[in-house]
Amino acid sequence: MRPELKEYKFDTMLWSTFVAASKLKNGSEKEYRSMLPYIPYFNNTVDALLKLGEPGRLFIECIAKYFENYITARERGFHNAVTTFCFSPAILYAMDVFPICLEVISVAQTFAYKRGTAEFLDYCNEAGYTETSCSSQRGTLGAFLAGLGADIDMILTNTPGVCDTNANAFAFAAAYLNKPFFSLDIPPVLVDPRTDEFQDSDFRALISFLEKQTGRKLDQDRLRIVLDEVAKQEEIVAELEDLARIVPNPLPVAYNLMVYASRFLFSGMKECTAVLESMRRIGTDNADNGLSGLSGGVEKLRTFFCYIDHYTNSLKLWDFLDRNGICYQGNILSRSWADTAPHVKEYHTEAASYSFDDTDLDSMIRTMAGHNARMPMIKSIRGPYDAPDMWLQDTLSLAKMYNADCIIYNGTPGCRNTWGMVKLLARDTEKAGIPTFIMYGDAFDDRVESWEASQDRLEEFFRVRRLMP
Amino acid sequence: MNKAFMEAALTLNNSYVREWKGAGNKIVGYTCSYVPDELFSAAGILPYRIRGFGATEATIGDTYFGPFICSLPKAMLQLAGEGKFDFLDGAIITPGCDSMRRLDECWRKAGEDIAGIMPKFFFHFGVPHKYTDYSVKWFIDEILRLKSAIEEHFGTTITEEKIRESIRLFNKSRDLLEEFDRLRITDAPAITGTEAMAVILAGTTMPRAPYVELLEKLLNGIKKSGTRISGMTRLMLVGSASDDVNLVKLIEGNRAIVVGDNLCFGSRFHVDRVDEDGEPIESLARRYLAKNECPRMYGEYAGRLKMLMDKADKAKVDGVILQNIRFCDLHGSENGLFERDLERAGIPCLKIEREYGPLVETGRLKMRVDAFLERIGQRRQTA
């Protein structure tokens, strides 16, 4: 690792970076344009987000606030916890524990720095963590292993049974840093009374763990407030998903990213609601006026990403889609599985979704357990890919429902759970008549395959399958 | 050593399997040490640990699995696709790890393309990743689900008494293997690590009753034997699934002896007895789930480190070889922690990443092991 990287806490640097970015538009347009050259590797990301207007600005503010929250948690008498993107932070906020989501912070780094997380990825290997592990956690984990992040209180995950490389990252960190560790375990079948009972008990054990670590009892009223906010957010996400079905799709391509990132950061908190509400306002206006969310105004193709996006510097994936009139019809990260979601109503059984019930503590715990059990990946990658309610069913249904012309898989080489069966999935989706492309790059590490090479291959796919001229 | 052990360890369709099938009996394969063998034995079925041993290519494995996947399940699928497991009447797939659990889908899809490679009984057996009261309860239900499926498919009834009988038989073999382990760690053992590996492996591929008989004869033979191996560098082998006696042979060469291991095809297979007095299904659930030596049981590193250090201490090892198959992040990462902590405790370690298979990397592995043995030798000289 370069010595200069060790000069400052990496997350404090990111916090300052995003705070500064959120204020860039406070001056005149000329001042703004003059400032951009001073952030040569971050300017395209900032510009792309700020071009989106209020939602983009709120989103950047959201990220800045997130860093502030967890970095300063301990000095404010609160706690923080290293956690993962598919672990709903709502329960943590209800207990004044501020989450440190490794994957989202990795993305913040790849968006902000030319080098992305490369040196932290490599530092993990020096510390004994395998280079074949998923880069999404590794990119930020390396910084914490090197002692370059905020002091942390505990480590949580909910991926055993879903993703080994994810769960292993957190177990490794707990052992390496000697921190308290708790994992929610995930049974292989989603709709099953045994699963519900197990998840309920497991969630209660999580609450006991958090109470022990924080020395505070779970406050029911506080939990109810957070849950009500989660419910409100799920309603807005459902509306956004409905808007995405319209032709042309009135939502700009980057909205999907902002939907899931906001929820990963601030589920159950006003910050997330503000971003979602702002997106809904613009999306609804566009829909009322028959406008496409694409900057060119003409929708040429609709893509559905069946896994995750590509987080290279400067939002190049979204820029590529937008420039080429390719509409982004979502991925598995942005979906809500609340019973109000349009795709749940359209093709799912009620039992596969979850509903909000804040009657009493028991019902709220059931709701939280159900919510957590239906977070992205947790919901649909837990069992065999072709089992009911799992990845194939979700992918095919969502692709059809959102009128996708093709399906694109992108992940990381560390993703054992999907690389174990993505060829089978692609075979089935092709049989169903939807052209499907498997990207072999790394969503978080351009050194595996440069974005330019990935883009060439995507373009080739579109050409060969006659999806684009 | 009785040649039967080596034959059973080196031949998938070994003479015991052929004899068992010839008598009209059933065989069910499984992929992970968290599957309770006793249940099958109680049903009159031979539980058979599916292996990748003997695969010489990965054409079939690579067709269904993606590229970034452990070569062990690929080798298993390869063998299944080549018809090498045709003697199986059933297969149990567990979420031992992500690569292994996807053998479920890959085998099924390969079965759509290659006629006759699907065992008629195919079962996805869930195993929790933590040991708590509620996970034990879930696991008891899962074992009962498996029991019902076996009974229904094979038209048999697994009575409580048969399970108790089976538990007693398997415990007997565990006791014998524990004794065997004690004989392995004496100052001058009578058996090499290569032979020991074959003895333990044989137990995963043959009926338990004759295995117990063979073990008893072996132990008597060892006690009476005048052969003693001394002057060798004493090693322990740890890490990813390893079912190839030739790997141990390569490590030992003529300068070292593997006196202990912590492998799921090795001593982890027989550690801990099943409680014979309790309700039998619950006893099975508790024994199999509590056996936390595998890093798939997250958050239990401290316990595993202590167990490993105790083993290393008792076996008076000069060094520990920590190996993992490429893309086995669970063992690979835990090996990184073991290396840090064992080295701190003064135990030399060699961390190796390798491919599973017919020792395609013999030269590289041999060179690294030799260098490790030299390091240990120099350490001795300076001590």
Contacts between the chains, C-beta under 8 A, distances in Angstrom:
chain1	res1	chain2	res2	distance
A	127	B	336	6.8
A	128	B	333	6.8
A	128	B	335	7.4
A	128	B	336	2.1
A	128	B	337	6.0
A	128	B	339	6.2
A	128	B	340	6.0
A	129	B	333	5.1
A	129	B	336	5.9
A	130	B	324	7.6
A	130	B	329	4.8
A	130	B	332	3.8
A	130	B	333	5.2
A	130	B	336	7.3
A	130	B	353	7.9
A	132	B	68	7.1
A	132	B	326	6.6
A	132	B	327	5.1
A	132	B	329	5.9
A	132	B	332	6.9
A	133	B	329	4.7
A	133	B	332	7.9
A	133	B	333	6.7
A	157	B	298	7.8
A	160	B	129	3.6
A	160	B	130	7.2
A	160	B	296	7.9
A	160	B	298	5.3
A	161	B	95	6.3
A	161	B	126	7.9
A	161	B	128	7.6
A	161	B	129	6.1
A	163	B	98	6.8
A	164	B	97	5.4
A	164	B	98	4.3
A	164	B	296	7.4
A	164	B	329	6.5
A	164	B	330	6.0
A	165	B	98	7.2
A	165	B	329	5.1
A	167	B	129	7.3
A	167	B	298	5.3
A	168	B	295	7.3
A	168	B	298	7.2
A	168	B	329	5.3
A	168	B	330	5.5
A	168	B	333	5.7
A	170	B	298	7.6
A	171	B	295	7.6
A	171	B	298	4.2
A	171	B	299	5.5
A	171	B	301	6.9
A	172	B	333	4.8
A	172	B	334	7.7
A	172	B	336	7.7
A	172	B	337	7.0
A	174	B	299	6.4
A	174	B	301	7.8
A	175	B	301	4.0
A	175	B	302	7.2
A	175	B	337	5.4
A	176	B	337	6.6
A	181	B	298	7.6
A	181	B	299	4.6
A	182	B	299	7.6
A	183	B	129	7.0
A	183	B	130	6.8
A	183	B	298	5.1
A	183	B	299	6.2
A	185	B	128	5.3
A	185	B	129	4.9
A	185	B	130	5.3
A	185	B	135	6.6
A	187	B	126	5.9
A	187	B	128	7.5
A	187	B	138	6.7
A	188	B	95	6.6
A	188	B	124	6.7
A	188	B	126	4.8
A	189	B	126	7.7
A	194	B	138	6.1
A	194	B	141	5.7
A	197	B	134	7.7
A	197	B	138	7.9
A	198	B	128	7.9
A	198	B	134	6.1
A	198	B	135	7.3
A	198	B	138	4.9
A	201	B	132	7.8
A	201	B	134	3.8
A	202	B	134	6.9
A	205	B	132	6.8
A	205	B	134	7.7
A	383	B	124	7.6
A	384	B	104	5.3
A	384	B	105	5.2
A	384	B	124	6.5
A	385	B	105	5.7
A	386	B	105	6.6
A	413	B	67	7.9
A	413	B	68	4.4
A	414	B	68	7.3
A	414	B	329	7.3
A	415	B	68	7.5
A	416	B	68	7.0
A	416	B	69	6.5
A	416	B	70	7.8
A	416	B	97	7.4
A	416	B	98	3.7
A	416	B	99	5.5
A	416	B	102	7.9
A	416	B	327	6.7
A	416	B	329	7.3
A	417	B	98	4.4
A	417	B	101	7.9
A	417	B	102	7.3
A	418	B	66	7.7
A	419	B	65	7.5
A	419	B	66	3.4
A	419	B	67	7.0
A	419	B	68	4.7
A	419	B	69	5.7
A	420	B	65	6.0
A	420	B	66	6.5
A	420	B	69	5.7
A	420	B	98	6.0
A	420	B	99	5.9
A	420	B	101	7.3
A	420	B	102	2.8
A	420	B	105	7.5
A	420	B	106	7.2
A	421	B	65	8.0
A	421	B	66	7.7
A	421	B	102	5.0
A	421	B	105	4.7
A	421	B	106	6.8
A	422	B	66	5.6
A	423	B	63	7.7
A	423	B	64	6.3
A	423	B	65	7.4
A	423	B	66	5.9
A	424	B	64	6.5
A	424	B	105	5.6
A	424	B	106	6.9
A	424	B	109	5.0
A	427	B	109	7.6
A	440	B	67	7.8
